[in-house]
Amino acid sequence: EPYRVDVVTIFPEYLAPLRQSLLGKAADRGLVAVGVHDLRQWTDDVHRTVDDAPYGGGPGMVMRPEPWARALEAVRPPGTRLVVPTPAGRPFTQAVAAEWAAEPGLVFACGRYEGIDQRVADWAASAGPVSEVSIGDYVLAGGESAVLVMVEAVTRLLPGVVGNRESVEFDSHADGLLEGPSYTRPASWRGLDVPPVLLSGDHAAIARWRRAESLRRTATRRPDLLAALPGDALTPAERAV
Ligand SMILES: Nc1cc(-c2cccs2)n[nH]1
């Protein structure tokens, strides 16, 4: 029973990468099943209209509800989470990705920046969970790029998709901290040397050094993550720094 991902969009060709590389292998191995659906298939006028002017005025266009309801009724298995990318959404985080990876699958509704008629999300809630999520505080022209991001973040957490399980468990953000620097050969490169501890073979010292680098980088680049850590995440010694 592969993890099922369905995407409804007016730019189906934009989602072609979902069949490539990391996801491609996973799809070939039956771990993930991807369906991409053109919203216009569910329009009923000769011009295949999907959007209209916003009630209350304002710039841009809003996507009409009826084509969306028909598409979702056709595509969304009962109980499956509907994900709606939007700059006005709750943050999509590694923790959210892990939660969704534990479910049977996802349906994504790709809207335009001005949005989809709100009644679609309200109506869809009767057939399963609905998550309006943001992948960051910047504005895209449409949800398609956000879907590519979220599908990659979620499917790489599925068992068997990423070869080396450890590399997933030691991701940045997995322990709430940023990953520190990585190095490989040569030991000395253009006058720059790899930190000697990494060549020492002293695995306890290496683990300590890596933890310290991770904390330092998190404090420097993402103090917000540090503040959000649970009370027992840092040892008293680490908190004192
Ligand atoms: N995080 C985020 C999502 C979006 C859009 C989703 C749909 C249209 S624009 N912009 N930024």
PDBQT file of the ligand as one rigid body, heavy atoms in Angstrom, charges set to zero:
ROOT
HETATM    1  N1  LIG A 301       4.519  30.070   1.890  1.00  0.00    +0.000 N 
HETATM    2  C1  LIG A 301       3.879  30.497   0.724  1.00  0.00    +0.000 A 
HETATM    3  C2  LIG A 301       2.821  29.875   0.072  1.00  0.00    +0.000 A 
HETATM    4  C3  LIG A 301       2.525  30.669  -1.006  1.00  0.00    +0.000 A 
HETATM    5  C4  LIG A 301       1.470  30.458  -1.975  1.00  0.00    +0.000 A 
HETATM    6  C5  LIG A 301       0.598  29.408  -2.032  1.00  0.00    +0.000 A 
HETATM    7  C6  LIG A 301      -0.325  29.533  -3.089  1.00  0.00    +0.000 A 
HETATM    8  C7  LIG A 301      -0.175  30.664  -3.832  1.00  0.00    +0.000 A 
HETATM    9  S1  LIG A 301       1.144  31.583  -3.191  1.00  0.00    +0.000 SA
HETATM   10  N2  LIG A 301       3.350  31.713  -1.027  1.00  0.00    +0.000 NA
HETATM   11  N3  LIG A 301       4.191  31.594   0.054  1.00  0.00    +0.000 N 
ENDROOT
TORSDOF 0
